[in-house]
Amino acid sequence: MTLNTPFSAVLIVKNEVNKLEKCINSINFADEIIVVDSGSSDGTPQLAESLGAKVIHQDWLGYGKQKQFAVNQATHNWVFCLDADEILSEELQMSLKTTLSNIKSNAYIINRRNRFMGRWLNHGEGYPDKNIRFFHRKHAHWSEALVHEHVICNELTTNMAGDLLHETDESIEIYLNKQNNYTSIQSHLLLERGKHCSNSQLILSPVIRFIKFYFFKRGFLDGIPGLIHITIGCFNGFIKYAKLKELETIKKG
């Protein structure tokens, strides 16, 4: 298949030597692969170079700014952004190749499928986790968010068939430690923006979220992994607002 549109695959990494090869191999048909490393000590940059990637060092800027920095390093205007623990499914590879031969939008939404407790999630918060990952960088860009960054595009987008497989081998302990860090960052950002949390919001927000994802989004069909995944998400919402209330109390003295 002749690909009419050149594009760059773009990744940000740090100490991903155990995951990087599968990721890069799934998109090795890109015209170039840009890997922005923020200080790996496990041989990640050397592995990336051996796989044909161009490696650039950049000290950590925060998720959104780091990803936008990586996009800016690309030679081509069309970029596909992914993380080292993400792999393009065979269907997504074919869909991307077809799209490259017939571009119809300036940004494309990809279904991201999450693996949790050894199981691919098919419902709830785990799937479809829709994200813009393939876009023309003059028409879209990454937000500057420190966490939960996303691509901003004010034009019509198109859905691309196939899944981006988020294959993590994290234990629940590691996952919870990361979420604890994320909720701390989020609570400080909310305080800086002058946001407040009522008692009813603190209580009802996780309840409503659970009902939405476990029942209406059929998370119950993913068994125990689905239940735990959604429950942790609800708990994160509660903790984020609890930390915000703590910060408000400290600020008031």
C-alpha positions in Angstrom: 0.0 0.0 0.0 1.4 3.4 -1.0 1.2 5.9 1.8 0.6 9.4 0.3 1.1 11.4 3.5 4.4 11.3 5.4 4.1 11.3 9.2 6.1 11.2 12.4 5.5 8.8 15.3 6.2 10.7 18.5 6.9 9.3 22.0 7.9 10.7 25.4 9.8 8.2 27.6 11.8 7.6 30.8 13.2 4.2 31.7 11.0 2.2 29.3 13.5 -0.3 28.1 11.2 -3.3 28.8 8.3 -1.8 26.8 9.7 0.3 24.0 10.5 -2.3 21.4 7.0 -3.6 21.1 5.7 -0.1 20.9 8.1 1.0 18.2 7.7 -2.2 16.2 3.9 -1.6 16.0 4.5 1.8 14.2 7.8 1.1 12.4 6.2 2.1 9.1 6.3 5.8 10.2 8.6 8.0 8.1 10.4 8.9 11.3 10.2 8.1 15.0 10.9 10.8 17.5 11.7 9.7 21.1 12.0 12.4 23.7 13.7 11.1 26.8 13.6 12.9 30.1 16.6 11.2 31.8 16.5 7.5 31.5 19.1 5.4 33.3 18.2 1.9 32.0 19.4 2.1 28.4 16.1 3.4 26.9 17.8 6.0 24.6 20.3 3.4 23.2 17.5 0.9 22.5 15.4 3.6 20.8 18.3 4.5 18.5 19.0 0.8 17.7 15.3 0.6 16.6 15.8 3.5 14.2 14.4 6.3 16.3 15.8 9.8 16.7 16.4 10.4 20.4 16.2 13.9 21.9 16.8 14.7 25.6 14.5 17.1 27.3 14.2 17.6 31.1 10.6 16.9 32.4 8.2 19.8 31.6 4.9 18.1 32.7 2.9 15.7 30.6 1.2 18.2 28.3 4.2 20.4 27.6 6.5 17.4 27.2 4.3 15.9 24.6 3.9 19.2 22.7 7.7 19.6 22.8 8.0 16.2 21.2 5.5 17.1 18.5 7.5 20.3 17.7 10.6 18.2 17.1 8.9 16.2 14.3 9.9 16.8 10.7 6.4 16.2 9.3 3.2 18.0 10.2 1.2 14.8 10.6 2.1 13.1 13.9 0.9 10.0 15.7 1.5 10.4 19.5 1.8 7.4 21.8 3.4 6.2 25.0 5.9 3.5 25.4 3.3 1.1 27.0 1.0 1.5 24.0 0.9 -0.7 20.9 -1.1 -0.3 17.7 -3.3 -3.3 17.1 -3.1 -4.8 13.6 -6.5 -3.3 12.8 -5.3 0.1 13.8 -2.1 -0.3 11.8 -4.1 -1.0 8.7 -6.6 1.7 9.4 -3.8 4.3 9.8 -2.2 3.2 6.6 -5.5 3.5 4.8 -6.1 7.0 6.3 -2.6 8.1 5.2 -3.6 7.4 1.6 -6.8 9.4 1.9 -6.8 12.1 4.6 -10.3 13.5 5.3 -9.8 15.4 8.6 -7.1 17.3 10.5 -7.5 15.1 13.6 -8.4 11.5 14.3 -9.9 9.9 17.4 -8.4 6.6 18.5 -10.0 4.0 20.7 -7.7 3.2 23.6 -8.1 -0.2 25.3 -6.7 -0.6 28.8 -5.3 -3.8 30.3 -5.9 -4.0 34.0 -5.1 -6.9 36.4 -4.2 -9.1 33.4 -7.4 -8.5 31.5 -8.3 -6.3 28.5 -11.2 -4.1 29.6 -14.2 -3.9 27.2 -16.5 -1.5 29.1 -16.7 1.1 31.8 -13.8 3.5 32.0 -11.4 1.1 30.4 -12.9 1.1 26.9 -13.4 2.8 24.6 -11.0 5.4 26.1 -11.3 7.9 23.2 -8.3 10.1 22.5 -7.0 12.2 19.6 -3.7 10.8 18.8 -3.2 11.3 15.0 -3.4 14.9 13.9 -2.0 17.8 11.8 0.1 19.9 14.2 -1.0 23.2 12.7 -4.6 22.4 13.5 -4.3 20.7 16.9 -2.0 20.7 19.9 -1.5 19.2 23.4 -2.9 21.0 26.4 -0.4 22.2 28.9 -2.0 20.2 31.7 0.4 18.6 34.2 -1.8 15.5 34.4 -4.7 14.2 32.2 -3.3 16.0 29.2 -5.3 15.9 26.0 -5.1 17.1 22.4 -7.1 20.2 21.7 -8.7 20.6 18.2 -11.5 23.0 17.4 -12.3 21.4 14.1 -14.3 18.3 13.2 -12.6 15.0 14.0 -12.9 11.5 12.5 -12.9 8.2 14.3 -10.3 5.7 13.2 -11.0 2.0 13.4 -8.8 -0.2 15.5 -7.5 0.0 19.1 -4.5 1.5 20.7 -3.6 -1.2 23.3 -2.5 0.2 26.6 -0.6 -2.7 27.9 0.6 -2.0 31.5 2.1 -4.6 33.9 1.7 -2.3 36.9 0.6 -3.8 40.2 -2.4 -2.3 42.0 0.1 -0.8 44.5 2.1 1.0 41.8 -1.2 2.1 40.1 -2.5 3.5 43.4 0.8 5.4 44.0 0.6 7.0 40.6 -3.1 8.0 41.2 -2.2 9.4 44.6 0.4 11.7 42.9 -2.1 12.7 40.2 -4.9 13.6 42.7 -2.4 15.8 44.6 -1.5 17.7 41.5 -5.1 18.0 40.5 -6.2 19.4 43.9 -3.5 22.1 43.8 -4.5 23.1 40.2 -8.1 23.4 41.3 -7.1 25.6 44.2 -5.0 27.8 42.0 -8.1 28.2 39.7 -10.3 29.2 42.6 -12.4 26.1 42.4 -14.3 24.9 45.5 -15.9 21.7 46.5 -19.2 21.5 48.3 -19.9 18.7 50.8 -22.6 17.3 48.5 -20.1 17.2 45.6 -17.5 15.4 47.7 -20.1 12.7 48.6 -22.2 12.5 45.4 -19.4 12.8 42.7 -17.9 9.3 43.2 -21.4 7.7 43.6 -22.7 9.2 40.4 -19.4 8.2 38.6 -19.8 4.6 39.8 -23.4 4.4 38.6 -22.4 5.8 35.2 -19.5 3.5 34.5 -20.4 0.3 36.3 -24.1 0.2 35.3 -24.7 2.5 32.3 -21.3 1.9 30.7 -21.6 -1.9 31.6 -18.4 -2.1 33.6 -19.9 -5.0 35.5 -19.3 -7.1 32.3 -15.5 -6.9 33.0 -15.8 -8.9 36.2 -13.6 -8.2 39.2 -11.0 -6.2 37.2 -13.7 -3.9 35.9 -15.2 -3.5 39.4 -11.8 -2.6 40.9 -10.8 -0.3 38.0 -14.0 1.7 38.3 -13.9 1.8 42.1 -10.4 3.2 42.1 -11.5 5.9 39.6 -14.4 6.8 41.9 -12.0 6.9 44.9 -9.6 9.1 43.0 -12.4 11.6 42.5 -13.3 11.6 46.2 -9.6 12.0 47.2 -9.1 14.8 44.8 -11.9 16.8 46.3 -10.8 15.8 49.9 -7.3 17.1 49.2 -8.9 20.3 47.8 -10.9 20.8 51.0 -7.7 20.2 53.0 -5.9 22.9 51.0 -8.7 25.3 51.4 -8.7 24.8 55.2 -4.9 25.4 55.3 -5.2 28.5 53.2 -7.9 30.0 55.5 -5.5 29.4 58.4 
